[in-house]
Amino acid sequence: MHTSPLKRWLVGLTLLAVLLFSAYLWLQPLLSIGGGYAAKHACSCYFLQDRELDEISDHDLNFSVLGYYGLEVEGDTVRASLLGLAEREALFVPGRGCVLVNQEDLPLPAGTETLAGRDEPEAFYLSAPDLIPADSLPQAAPASNAALEAALDYGMQAVPGGGARGIVVLKDGQLAAERYAPGYDRNTRLLGWSMTKSLTGMAVGTWLARAATDSLAPARPPEKITGLFAEMWQDKRREISLADLLHMNSGLAWNEGYGSITDATVMLHERPDFADFALR
């Protein structure tokens, strides 16, 4: 049976449209995650580091498809958009930082300016800490170690995403060496990301070590504190100790990859309640 050229074109265009739409449905979750990262990162850099959006895009979002996301600021909100196919936004909350909007109908956390009349203790709301004056830091002798200088050179190499912003070396509680990227110094606020986990673990560990003199701290050592989150962990997870969590050695199944749809990327960029997602 003879098929006209027009019909063949229509069939071909239909198949192409179906393929493109299918590809979009497959890529859309990845595009949403990428947009979430771009919006959150740009929001923090813009409001907390006073950097311009173009510079953030060129130096921080210059890998994968992130550089193709357009960024714009409206009030306290930064929006990231990829040709209208994936749009995400992050909101700057004074005293707390930037919050990625993962669920539009969910109330966002309050800033420190809304404390009046609230029942929660003021300590729950994080205000920006005072910066440590540079001249108050204990100074070690100037570093002359060639290996240390080489390590600093290596650590500050440029990589996609911007590389290190600063490296500080302490020895016996004294500042032994420091190095910063152009435009950064010891007073620049930096995004903590996973470093915050280590700092939190150190703070909790220090608090637990003071149990003998602090009536608020538990008497048991962290390796003996089990049965955590009893309302959810009714299985073998009851054996996980606080020490396991502080060491990030819980044994929980967790995919930390960031280049695809994983536990980490879904938690950070798709869920409004990180803790609930991790607990489950």
Beta strands, then each sheet from edge to edge (+ up, - down):
strand 1: 70-74
strand 2: 77-82
strand 3: 86-93
strand 4: 97-100
strand 5: 166-171
strand 6: 174-180
sheet 1: 1+ 2- 3+ 4-
sheet 2: 5+ 6-
end
